């Protein structure tokens, strides 16, 4: 399995994988409103290929939580023929590792605590995703001390980890 950064030419193949895993209605989710018109964090968007074919993908987007930058992880998708092989976990661990290397101090996602807890994600009771997100599924990893409030679209011109390590 080859894991590397998503390239522009991967876009449609990754989108087809996301449709297969989540159905085309996935873009109606509130997390997509946080992503619209915002460039993803390219260093953290990964594609797994086997024999040149996309087997998995993970994307990450900048967001703001009470004026603090955070990385919103998702979607995470593994082709049905590769589910149960540990590919999702491999991609998540690599994104967490790269995030640390590039200065992202906090990451969040909407997901299942039993699965993502294996990677250090815990419930963020004081962080609020836009409705209709189930608050039990808002999870984070990293330095969330003292950060409370709603998750919002990344502000234009906001300091981004990777460009600047100061937060």
N, C-alpha and C positions, 0 to 999 in steps of 0.2 A: 504494500500500500504506500503510495506516494502522497505526502501531505505538504501543501505549499499555499502561498498567498493566492487568493482569488485574483484573476486577471480580468480585464475588461472583456476579453473574448469568452470568458467562462459564464458571463451573466445569464444568457438565455438557457444554457444547460442547467445552471443552478436553479433558475426560476422553474424549469420543468420538474426538477427534483422536489422543490418546495410544493408545487402543485400536487405532485403525486403523493407526498407525505401528509399534506395538510388540506388539500382541496383548494380550488381557486378562491373560495370565499374567505380565505385567510387574511386577505388585505383589508377586510372590514373590521379586524380587531383594533382595539384602541391603541395598541403599541405601534401600529403602522402610522397613526397620526403623528406620533413622536418622530418618525423617520422621514416623513414626506419632505422633500426638498433639502434634506440634510445629507451630506456625503458620509458614507460609512467610514469606520476607522480601518483603512485599507490594510494596515499591518496585522490587524486582528481578524480579518475575514479570510477564512481558510477553505480549501477544497481538497478533499481526499479522492484520489484516482487510483483505480486498479486497471492495469492494461489500457490506460488512456481514457477510461470511462468514469464519470463522476459517480462515486459511491457514497459520498457524504459532503456536507457543507455546513459552515457555521459563519454567521455574520454578526458584526458588532457595530453599534451606533452610539455617537456621543449624545448625552442628555444632561440636563441640569437638575439637581435636587437642592432646593433652597440655596441656589447660587453656587453650588459646588458641582464640578464636572464629575460625571460618572459614565461608565461604559455599559450600555444596555445590550446584553447578550441575547441573540436570537434573530431569526430562527436558527435552530439546530436541527438538521435533517440527516437521516441515514436511509439510503435506499433499502426497501424491504428485503432485498436479497442479501443484505449485509447486516441487518439488525441482529442483535444478540452476540455480535463478534467483538464488542468493546470499542468499536470505531467512534461512537459518540463520546465516550469517556476520554479516548485519546485526543479528540479535537478539543474538548473542554479543558483538559489539563494543559494542552499546548497554548490555548488562548490565555489562560490564567498566567502561565509562565511568560508569554510575550507581553502581556499587559504590565506585569511587574517590571520587565526590562525597559518598557517605553514610558514609564511614569504614571500609569493609571493606578490610582490608589484604591479605587472602589469600583465594583462591578455589580450589576443587578440583572435579574431576569424574572420572568413569570414562568413558574414550572412546579414540578412535583418535588416537595421537600425530601422524601425518601431517596429519590434518585440523585438530585443535585447536592444533597447533604454529604454525599461521599466525597465531594470535591471541596467541601468547606463552606458551602452556601447555607445561610441560616435565614429564618424569617425576619423581615424588616417591618416590625410593627409600626414604626413611626414614619415610614416612607409610603406615600400613597400614589399608586398608578391611576391613570384616568379610568373612569368607569367604562364598562361594567366589570373590571378586573376583580377577581376574588382576592381579597387581601391576604388570605392564607397562602397564596401562591407567589407573593412578592418576596423574592429571596435575594440575598446579597452576600458578597464576600469582599473582604478588605476592610478599610478604615471607615466605619460608619458612625463612630462616636460623635454624639452631639448633632447629628444631621437628621432633621425631621422636616417633613413637608411633602408637597406634591412633586411628582416627576414631571418635568416640562421639557419642551423641545430645547435643544442646545441653542443658546443665544448666539447670534452672528457675531463673529469676532471674539468670542470667548476664548480664554486661554485653554488650550487643549494639551493634555499630556502627549508626549511625543514631540511636540513643538517646544514646549516649555515644561520643565519638571516642577515648577512652582505651582502650588494649588492653594 
